[in-house]
Amino acid sequence: MHLPSSQPRPSVFYHYQVHPATAAGAAAGAPVVIVGAGPIGLLTALDLARFGVACTVLEQELQVSHGSRAIVLTRRSLEILQQVGVERPFRDKGLPWSFGRSFYRGREVYRMVMPHDADDRFLPGLNIQQQYIEEYLLDFCARNPLIELRWGHQLTGITQTDAAVTLRIDTPQGEYALSAPWVVAADGGRSTIRKLLGLRMEGRSYPGNFVIADIQAKIDLPTERLCYFDPAWNPGNNVLVHRQPDNMWRIDFRLPDGESAEQALEPALLARRIDAVLHMIGHPAAWRMDWATVYSANTLTLPQFVHGRVLLTGDAAHLLPIFGVRGCNTGMQDCNNAAWKLAFVVKGWSDPVLLDTYSAERVQAAREICEEGGRSTRFMTPPTHGTRLMRDAVLSLCLSEEWPKDLLHWRTSRPHDYRHSALNSDPAAEAGFSGGIGVGQPARNVKLGADDYLFDRIGSGAGFHLLVFCGTVPDPHLDRILNVVTGQALPVIRVLIGPGARAGGPPAGGAPAEVLIGDADGHVARKYAAEAGTVYLLRPDLHVCARWRKPSAAGVCAALHRAACALTNPAAPPAPTG
Ligand SMILES: Cc1cc2nc3c(=O)[nH]c(=O)nc-3n(C[C@H](O)[C@H](O)[C@H](O)COP(=O)(O)OP(=O)(O)OC[C@H]3O[C@@H](n4cnc5c(N)ncnc54)[C@H](O)[C@@H]3O)c2cc1C
């Protein structure tokens, strides 16, 4: 019998709520079961609900995660949270930032400036602890009637047929079986589902251990990422320092080679080292320990994320090093990619082959991230004598020269570009553009007014977005394209941009899925390299799947059907919502 702890986890900054175990459930009836209520399982549940798809979420624990885990959300993750309509509490609690500093032997060698465009609503990074990430997502899940969360329910077995997946669940009240057409495995790095399906990850593990310690201390420093190479108190190794909400500070430092985790976590030694870090940053304040562990880096991914009726996502699908804030942020892009595809299949609009593109696109992304994460890791923890010599040579040069400093830039998790996706269309039409947003890339935000951005107006709609750039006079050709495309049996939101943007006829399904953006100064058009008559087709995750200078209704419809892997006779016509 599964008996999860009902003792609130200890913490100096976070008040853990222990949820009552949910009674052992019978049939759920939801088309999707999500295993794991970490950030990725919860966000997937909310993203599915955006499309009207119900799910049951199983969580083996009774409270949110323990200790220091994800602490930085990227701009892209905030944009995804905004699409799902839940970003507000994150912005209220988190600490936004765009700068970093690197030091070598006590001297500042690099001031890192993360890319930021005046058109972006969010700064490149937002520091917030994973406990809050989960809590806020849970709050939204609890309010959503399409999401049922079962606390204290541990998955212990899985079988599947062509029609359904059956899960064996253990609870404080005993075992039961649960069947559903689709299962999302969001059960984390030690995924039971991955093990039960016999799946192996590919990639590598890196030598070198880091201590991760979270302390609470009143330190008057801005929110920046601080990185110290070869400090006097830890020669040859490095230290990372991140400010978090609630006067919390995350300190990561590499252990001397040969030192065990037990030695490193010995309280007196750990306290001396934390004092040394605070002294090094010039703020030898009093502090309280919240949590500490020893960590080593992996760059591992499954080669396939979809196995029959099971989709693996987040840490269950890949394990990434903490350098570059890739773990949680990569998982959020997985959710954003998987949720609309699964929803379209569940709704009967798309052939299940659409789910194969989730695997293809996100495995490709994971491989690129493993490569990038591996480079960051080799710089932080050089695995050989040769790589250490090279790293130290770069750092030494940075003391006197400007040109090598960009090598110290901390490349972070980034939005992925699905340029090779099977869902993209019309490479010939793409050739007519120079600039703008290329096919496969995520759409870019545009500032429309003092506190008004393009992504405040589009993105949360549950469907494709057809961006039509209008001139000053009505264009019957564009009107026809709009009417034909939004008359298809797939949800499409019409977005009319330009001085001639005016309300069209009611879209298919009768819902008011139309957005008008005046763009009097042509700012949006410039960002999208658009002229009057230009059309972009965005997938529901806001990636461009086709664009045209000279669109035709037939071409746009074909691109829409291709991107949705549309069934010829969908089960029911959708009612798009704006
Ligand atoms: C020490 C440490 C430091 C990290 N630092 C960072 C960082 O700085 N930045 C960053 O982006 N990422 C960081 N990460 C990674 C980040 O925490 C993960 O990428 C993120 O939590 C992944 O979310 P997830 O939902 O996929 O998995 P998890 O957060 O692990 O959630 C999985 C959930 O599934 C539940 N579960 C597991 N098995 C079962 C089962 N059999 N039945 C039912 N429920 C089950 C678990 O209880 C858990 O709630 C760190 C991780 C660790 C361990």
The ligand as a Gaussian input file, in Angstrom:
#p B3LYP/6-31G(d) Opt

LIG

0 1
 C       18.711000      19.516000      -7.551000
 C       18.012000      20.015000      -8.780000
 C       18.219000      21.295000      -9.227000
 C       17.587000      21.765000     -10.382000
 N       17.789000      23.040000     -10.811000
 C       17.139000      23.485000     -11.946000
 C       17.289000      24.818000     -12.425000
 O       18.008000      25.622000     -11.851000
 N       16.607000      25.199000     -13.541000
 C       15.765000      24.337000     -14.221000
 O       15.125000      24.713000     -15.228000
 N       15.610000      23.083000     -13.785000
 C       16.269000      22.645000     -12.678000
 N       16.082000      21.384000     -12.234000
 C       15.232000      20.529000     -13.052000
 C       13.759000      20.784000     -12.805000
 O       13.483000      20.646000     -11.432000
 C       13.002000      19.782000     -13.646000
 O       13.361000      19.958000     -15.004000
 C       11.499000      19.917000     -13.512000
 O       11.093000      19.675000     -12.198000
 C       10.829000      18.926000     -14.427000
 O        9.481000      18.881000     -14.142000
 P        8.639000      17.561000     -14.372000
 O        7.241000      17.965000     -14.078000
 O        8.991000      16.955000     -15.669000
 O        9.184000      16.541000     -13.281000
 P        9.110000      16.645000     -11.696000
 O        9.182000      18.039000     -11.245000
 O       10.126000      15.699000     -11.177000
 O        7.648000      16.123000     -11.353000
 C        7.315000      14.763000     -11.457000
 C        6.109000      14.509000     -10.576000
 O        5.677000      13.180000     -10.790000
 C        5.401000      12.568000      -9.543000
 N        5.592000      11.129000      -9.724000
 C        6.744000      10.479000      -9.963000
 N        6.515000       9.158000     -10.078000
 C        5.181000       8.978000      -9.939000
 C        4.346000       7.819000      -9.964000
 N        4.848000       6.607000     -10.166000
 N        3.014000       7.986000      -9.778000
 C        2.498000       9.223000      -9.581000
 N        3.261000      10.349000      -9.527000
 C        4.582000      10.225000      -9.719000
 C        6.431000      13.185000      -8.604000
 O        6.049000      13.067000      -7.252000
 C        6.456000      14.615000      -9.083000
 O        5.490000      15.417000      -8.450000
 C       16.720000      20.905000     -11.094000
 C       16.490000      19.610000     -10.632000
 C       17.135000      19.155000      -9.490000
 C       16.870000      17.751000      -9.026000

